[in-house]
Amino acid sequence: MKPEKTQSGTRLVALMVTLVLFSPLAIDIYLPALPAMAETFAVDATRVQDTVTWFMFSLGLGQLLAGPLADRFGRRPIALGGVSIYALSAAMAYWAQTLDLLLVARLLQGFGACATSVAAFAAVRDSFGPERSGRMISYLNGAICFIPALAPLLGSWLTHEFGWRSNFSFMAGFALVAGTFLAVFFKETRPAETKADGVLFSAERYMSVLREPVFLFHATLCMLSMAVILAYVTSAPVWLMVEQGQSMGQFTMWFGVNAVLNILACMVAPKYMDKFGTRNTLNLGLLMLIGSGAAMLVLSSIHQAWAFMVPIFMSSFGFAFVLGSAAGKALAPFGDRAGTAAALLGLFQMSGAGMMVSLTQRLDLTPPMLLTLQMWLLVPGLLILWSKLGRRWHAVATTS
């Protein structure tokens, strides 16, 4: 029995969008408040940026637990459990009186968000199959890009009116409302043939996915492209508001424009894939990201907001094209292990990107140089894609 017959496609998409909103909301809403948080705790801005990278790290790492649990017990209970953890940790962040306690709360919140993410992407793979899932993932990415467009506006208002802690009380309230919606309408999508081994967390479960070069290649591309976006969202508030003298409203405007372009890119990517194929889409996306790095380097001597944001605008299209074509391909070979494969993809995409950015931020590079480095790390991936090996890996990814 296919899940689409048990719940309408429109309702399923609405539910999946709700599930994937938790992660971007936990990052984007409080970005305008980062300078105020650094002032409250009397720490360097880099320390406060760790509230984002710690969240991203647990968002990926926790999926190693959430993925097998989703395959064993189903997508619905994992989603609802994740929402509960998210709400409680948001409340903990609201009450935190030290940066260390706030970091612990963010680490826990990442574990909650990872469960909702795994449930969403596994349900997409359950419901739409190996080929259509890539397109649906791209549409979902487009839908959730409304969060970067709107959340900083809300976060700016909340911070201005009620202080930076109100961003976390809003997250807790959102979790309560969204959790109620999911509890009422989200029906199980896990296929009956999903593997549920006696040993839940055996190494073999993960190795069976990691041994697949199709997965490794595309998951690594997802990780590297996500690192570009993460380096941007963690560096932009301080670079634009502190170094470039932009107001909170101006920063929100720049961030919102980029989010709108990201929405457009995520809507265009599936159409491009339908017309030209996933390989050409991936190739173009990589070229756009690498070209964005070159533009960032050329414009780095111009200390104005537009010189930083124009290459970011370009990279938004590259990111959408890479993620839309690579994520579906990474999951394609694993119809019976969608939860575990989605978990490992999340580990690469979130924890891997989080660790990369956290480490490179300690190199004492300016944000433009940091972004250039992150974008140019995709050069080897493009060269592999052009090779015989890359053509073989990408070609077999359509099998299920």
C-alpha positions as CSV (number, residue, x, y, z in Angstrom):
1,M,0.0,0.0,0.0
2,K,1.4,3.4,-1.0
3,P,1.2,6.2,1.6
4,E,-0.3,8.6,-1.0
5,K,-3.5,6.5,-0.8
6,T,-3.8,7.0,3.0
7,Q,-3.4,10.7,3.0
8,S,-3.7,13.3,0.2
9,G,-0.7,14.6,-1.5
10,T,-1.5,18.2,-0.6
11,R,-1.8,17.3,3.1
12,L,1.4,15.2,3.0
13,V,3.3,18.1,1.5
14,A,1.9,20.5,4.2
15,L,3.0,18.1,6.9
16,M,6.4,17.6,5.5
17,V,6.9,21.4,5.2
18,T,5.9,21.7,8.8
19,L,8.4,19.1,9.9
20,V,11.3,20.7,8.0
21,L,10.5,24.2,9.3
22,F,11.9,23.4,12.7
23,S,15.6,23.5,11.7
24,P,15.7,26.8,9.7
25,L,13.5,28.5,12.3
26,A,15.9,27.6,15.0
27,I,18.7,29.3,13.1
28,D,17.3,32.2,11.2
29,I,14.9,33.9,13.7
30,Y,17.6,35.0,16.1
31,L,20.4,35.9,13.7
32,P,19.7,39.6,14.1
33,A,20.1,39.1,17.9
34,L,23.6,37.7,17.7
35,P,25.4,41.0,18.5
36,A,23.0,41.6,21.4
37,M,23.6,38.1,22.7
38,A,27.4,38.7,22.6
39,E,26.9,41.9,24.6
40,T,24.7,40.1,27.2
41,F,27.3,37.4,27.8
42,A,30.3,39.7,27.3
43,V,32.0,37.3,24.9
44,D,33.5,37.6,21.4
45,A,31.1,37.2,18.5
46,T,32.7,33.9,17.4
47,R,31.6,32.4,20.7
48,V,28.0,33.4,20.1
49,Q,28.2,32.0,16.5
50,D,28.8,28.6,18.2
51,T,25.1,28.6,19.1
52,V,24.5,28.0,15.4
53,T,27.3,25.5,14.8
54,W,26.6,23.5,17.9
55,F,22.9,23.2,16.8
56,M,24.0,22.1,13.3
57,F,26.4,19.6,14.8
58,S,23.8,17.8,16.9
59,L,21.2,18.3,14.1
60,G,23.4,16.0,12.0
61,L,24.9,13.7,14.6
62,G,21.5,12.9,16.2
63,Q,20.2,11.5,12.9
64,L,22.4,8.4,13.4
65,L,19.9,7.7,16.3
66,A,16.8,9.1,14.7
67,G,17.2,7.3,11.4
68,P,17.2,3.7,12.6
69,L,14.5,4.6,15.1
70,A,12.4,5.9,12.2
71,D,13.0,2.6,10.3
72,R,12.1,0.5,13.4
73,F,9.2,2.4,15.0
74,G,7.9,4.6,12.1
75,R,8.2,8.2,11.0
76,R,5.3,9.5,13.1
77,P,6.5,8.7,16.7
78,I,10.0,10.0,15.8
79,A,8.6,13.2,14.5
80,L,6.4,13.8,17.6
81,G,9.3,12.9,19.9
82,G,11.5,15.4,18.1
83,V,9.0,18.2,18.5
84,S,8.8,17.6,22.2
85,I,12.6,17.8,22.7
86,Y,12.7,20.9,20.5
87,A,10.0,22.7,22.7
88,L,11.7,21.8,26.0
89,S,15.2,22.8,24.8
90,A,13.9,26.1,23.4
91,A,12.4,26.8,26.9
92,M,15.8,25.9,28.4
93,A,17.5,28.4,26.0
94,Y,15.1,31.1,27.1
95,W,16.0,30.7,30.7
96,A,19.8,30.2,30.2
97,Q,21.8,32.6,32.3
98,T,25.2,31.6,30.9
99,L,26.5,31.0,27.4
100,D,27.6,27.5,28.3
101,L,24.0,26.6,29.4
102,L,22.7,28.2,26.2
103,L,25.1,26.1,24.1
104,V,23.9,22.9,25.9
105,A,20.3,23.9,25.2
106,R,21.1,24.5,21.5
107,L,22.8,21.1,21.4
108,L,19.7,19.4,22.7
109,Q,17.5,21.5,20.3
110,G,19.5,20.2,17.4
111,F,18.7,16.6,18.5
112,G,15.0,17.5,18.5
113,A,15.1,19.1,15.1
114,C,17.1,16.2,13.6
115,A,14.2,13.9,14.4
116,T,11.7,16.0,12.6
117,S,14.1,16.3,9.6
118,V,14.7,12.5,9.4
119,A,10.9,11.9,9.6
120,A,10.2,14.4,6.8
121,F,12.8,13.2,4.3
122,A,12.1,9.5,5.0
123,A,8.4,10.1,4.5
124,V,9.2,11.9,1.2
125,R,11.2,8.9,0.0
126,D,8.4,6.6,1.2
127,S,5.7,8.4,-0.6
128,F,7.3,9.7,-3.8
129,G,9.9,7.0,-4.8
130,P,13.5,7.3,-5.7
131,E,13.2,9.7,-8.7
132,R,10.3,12.0,-7.7
133,S,11.8,12.4,-4.2
134,G,14.7,14.5,-5.5
135,R,12.2,16.9,-7.1
136,M,10.0,17.0,-3.9
137,I,13.1,17.7,-1.8
138,S,13.9,20.7,-4.0
139,Y,10.3,21.9,-3.7
140,L,10.5,21.5,0.1
141,N,13.8,23.5,0.2
142,G,12.0,26.2,-1.7
143,A,9.1,26.2,0.7
144,I,11.3,26.4,3.8
145,C,13.3,29.3,2.3
146,F,10.4,31.4,3.3
147,I,11.8,31.1,6.8
148,P,15.0,33.0,6.1
149,A,12.9,35.6,4.3
150,L,10.4,36.1,7.2
151,A,12.1,34.9,10.4
152,P,14.7,37.6,10.6
153,L,12.0,40.2,10.3
154,L,10.1,38.6,13.2
155,G,13.3,38.1,15.1
156,S,14.3,41.8,14.7
157,W,10.9,42.8,16.0
158,L,11.0,40.4,18.9
159,T,14.5,41.4,19.9
160,H,13.7,45.1,19.7
161,E,10.4,44.8,21.7
162,F,11.1,42.0,24.1
163,G,14.8,41.2,24.0
164,W,16.8,38.4,22.3
165,R,15.4,35.7,24.7
166,S,11.9,36.1,23.2
167,N,13.1,34.4,20.0
168,F,13.5,31.2,21.9
169,S,10.1,31.5,23.6
170,F,8.6,31.9,20.1
171,M,10.3,28.6,19.0
172,A,8.8,26.8,22.0
173,G,5.3,28.2,21.1
174,F,5.7,27.2,17.5
175,A,6.6,23.6,18.6
176,L,3.5,23.4,20.6
177,V,1.2,24.5,17.8
178,A,3.0,22.5,15.1
179,G,3.1,19.4,17.3
180,T,-0.6,19.5,17.8
181,F,-1.1,19.8,14.0
182,L,1.2,16.8,13.4
183,A,-0.4,14.7,16.1
184,V,-3.8,15.1,14.6
185,F,-3.0,14.8,10.8
186,F,0.3,13.0,10.3
187,K,-0.3,9.3,9.4
188,E,2.5,6.7,9.2
189,T,4.2,6.4,5.8
190,R,6.8,3.7,6.6
191,P,6.6,0.8,4.0
192,A,5.8,-2.6,5.3
193,E,9.1,-4.0,3.9
194,T,11.3,-1.6,5.8
195,K,14.1,-3.4,7.5
196,A,13.9,-3.6,11.3
197,D,16.9,-5.6,12.4
198,G,17.0,-7.1,15.8
199,V,20.1,-5.0,16.6
200,L,18.9,-1.5,16.2
201,F,22.2,0.4,15.9
202,S,24.5,-2.1,14.3
203,A,27.5,-0.8,12.4
204,E,26.4,-2.9,9.4
205,R,23.2,-0.9,9.1
206,Y,25.3,2.3,8.5
207,M,28.1,0.6,6.5
208,S,25.6,-0.8,4.0
209,V,24.9,2.8,3.1
210,L,28.4,4.1,3.4
211,R,29.8,1.4,1.2
212,E,27.7,2.8,-1.7
213,P,29.9,5.3,-3.6
214,V,26.8,6.9,-5.1
215,F,25.8,8.0,-1.6
216,L,29.2,9.1,-0.5
217,F,29.8,11.3,-3.6
218,H,26.4,13.0,-3.5
219,A,26.3,13.3,0.3
220,T,29.8,15.0,0.3
221,L,28.6,17.5,-2.3
222,C,25.5,18.2,-0.1
223,M,27.9,18.8,2.9
224,L,30.2,21.1,1.0
225,S,27.3,23.2,-0.4
226,M,25.6,23.4,3.0
227,A,28.9,24.6,4.5
228,V,28.8,27.6,2.2
229,I,25.3,28.5,3.4
230,L,26.2,28.0,7.1
231,A,29.4,30.1,6.8
232,Y,27.2,32.8,5.3
233,V,24.4,32.8,8.0
234,T,26.9,32.7,10.9
235,S,29.2,35.4,9.5
236,A,26.8,37.8,7.9
237,P,25.2,39.3,11.0
238,V,28.5,40.5,12.5
239,W,30.1,41.4,9.1
240,L,27.2,43.4,7.9
241,M,26.0,45.0,11.2
242,V,29.3,45.5,13.0
243,E,32.0,45.8,10.3
244,Q,29.8,47.4,7.6
245,G,27.7,49.5,9.9
246,Q,24.3,48.2,8.7
247,S,21.3,48.6,11.0
248,M,19.3,45.6,12.1
249,G,16.6,46.5,9.6
250,Q,19.2,46.8,6.7
251,F,20.6,43.4,7.6
252,T,17.2,41.9,7.6
253,M,16.5,43.5,4.2
254,W,19.7,41.9,2.7
255,F,19.0,38.6,4.3
256,G,15.4,38.7,3.1
257,V,16.4,39.5,-0.5
258,N,18.7,36.5,-0.5
259,A,16.0,34.3,0.9
260,V,13.6,35.3,-1.9
261,L,16.2,34.5,-4.5
262,N,16.8,31.1,-2.7
263,I,13.0,30.5,-3.0
264,L,13.1,31.3,-6.7
265,A,16.2,29.1,-7.2
266,C,14.5,26.1,-5.4
267,M,11.5,26.5,-7.6
268,V,13.5,26.7,-10.8
269,A,15.8,23.7,-9.9
270,P,13.2,21.0,-10.4
271,K,12.0,22.5,-13.7
272,Y,15.6,22.5,-14.8
273,M,16.1,18.9,-13.7
274,D,13.0,17.8,-15.6
275,K,14.2,19.5,-18.8
276,F,18.0,18.9,-18.7
277,G,18.5,16.0,-16.3
278,T,20.0,15.9,-12.8
279,R,23.6,15.6,-14.1
280,N,23.5,18.9,-16.0
281,T,21.7,20.5,-13.0
282,L,24.5,19.3,-10.7
283,N,27.2,20.5,-13.1
284,L,25.6,23.9,-13.4
285,G,25.2,24.2,-9.6
286,L,28.8,23.4,-8.9
287,L,30.0,25.9,-11.6
288,M,27.8,28.6,-10.0
289,L,29.1,28.0,-6.5
290,I,32.7,28.0,-7.6
291,G,32.1,31.1,-9.7
292,S,30.5,32.8,-6.7
293,G,33.8,32.2,-4.8
294,A,35.7,33.9,-7.6
295,A,33.3,36.9,-7.5
296,M,33.6,37.0,-3.7
297,L,37.4,37.2,-4.0
298,V,37.4,39.9,-6.7
299,L,35.0,42.1,-4.6
300,S,36.6,41.4,-1.2
301,S,38.5,44.7,-1.3
302,I,35.3,46.7,-1.6
303,H,34.0,47.2,2.0
304,Q,30.3,47.7,1.2
305,A,27.4,45.4,1.9
306,W,26.5,44.9,-1.8
307,A,30.0,43.6,-2.5
308,F,29.5,40.9,0.0
309,M,25.9,40.0,-0.9
310,V,26.1,39.9,-4.7
311,P,28.3,36.7,-4.7
312,I,25.9,35.3,-2.0
313,F,23.0,35.9,-4.3
314,M,24.8,34.0,-7.0
315,S,25.6,31.1,-4.6
316,S,22.0,30.7,-3.6
317,F,21.2,29.5,-7.1
318,G,24.2,27.2,-7.1
319,F,23.2,25.8,-3.7
320,A,19.7,25.1,-4.8
321,F,20.8,23.3,-8.0
322,V,23.4,21.2,-6.1
323,L,21.2,20.2,-3.2
324,G,18.2,19.5,-5.4
325,S,20.1,17.2,-7.7
326,A,22.4,15.6,-5.2
327,A,20.2,14.9,-2.2
328,G,17.7,12.8,-4.2
329,K,20.5,10.9,-5.8
330,A,22.1,10.1,-2.5
331,L,18.9,8.5,-1.2
332,A,17.9,6.8,-4.4
333,P,19.5,3.4,-3.9
334,F,17.9,2.8,-0.5
335,G,14.2,2.2,-0.7
336,D,14.2,-0.2,2.2
337,R,16.6,1.8,4.3
338,A,15.3,5.3,3.7
339,G,15.4,6.4,7.3
340,T,19.0,5.2,7.9
341,A,20.1,6.8,4.5
342,A,18.4,10.0,5.3
343,A,20.1,10.1,8.7
344,L,23.5,9.7,7.2
345,L,22.8,12.3,4.6
346,G,21.8,14.6,7.4
347,L,25.0,13.8,9.3
348,F,27.1,14.8,6.3
349,Q,25.0,17.8,5.5
350,M,24.6,19.2,9.0
351,S,27.3,17.9,11.4
352,G,29.9,17.8,8.6
353,A,29.1,21.3,7.5
354,G,28.9,22.5,11.1
355,M,32.3,21.1,11.9
356,M,33.9,22.5,8.7
357,V,32.6,26.0,9.4
358,S,33.4,26.0,13.1
359,L,37.0,25.0,12.3
360,T,37.5,27.4,9.4
361,Q,36.1,30.3,11.5
362,R,39.2,29.8,13.7
363,L,41.5,30.5,10.8
364,D,41.1,34.3,11.4
365,L,39.9,34.9,7.9
366,T,37.6,37.7,7.0
367,P,34.0,36.5,6.1
368,P,34.6,37.2,2.4
369,M,37.8,35.0,2.5
370,L,36.0,32.4,4.5
371,L,33.2,32.2,2.0
372,T,35.7,32.0,-0.9
373,L,37.4,29.1,0.7
374,Q,34.2,27.2,1.4
375,M,33.0,27.7,-2.2
376,W,36.3,26.6,-3.8
377,L,36.3,23.4,-1.7
378,L,33.7,22.2,-4.3
379,V,36.3,22.2,-7.1
380,P,37.4,18.6,-6.6
381,G,33.7,17.5,-6.7
382,L,33.3,19.2,-10.1
383,L,36.4,17.5,-11.4
384,I,35.1,14.1,-10.2
385,L,31.7,14.7,-11.8
386,W,33.5,15.3,-15.1
387,S,35.5,12.0,-14.8
388,K,34.4,8.5,-15.9
389,L,34.0,7.5,-12.3
390,G,31.7,10.5,-11.6
391,R,29.6,9.7,-14.6
392,R,29.2,6.1,-13.4
393,W,28.3,7.1,-9.9
394,H,25.7,9.6,-11.0
395,A,24.2,7.3,-13.6
396,V,23.5,4.4,-11.2
397,A,21.9,6.7,-8.6
398,T,18.5,6.4,-10.3
399,T,18.2,2.8,-9.3
400,S,16.1,1.9,-6.3
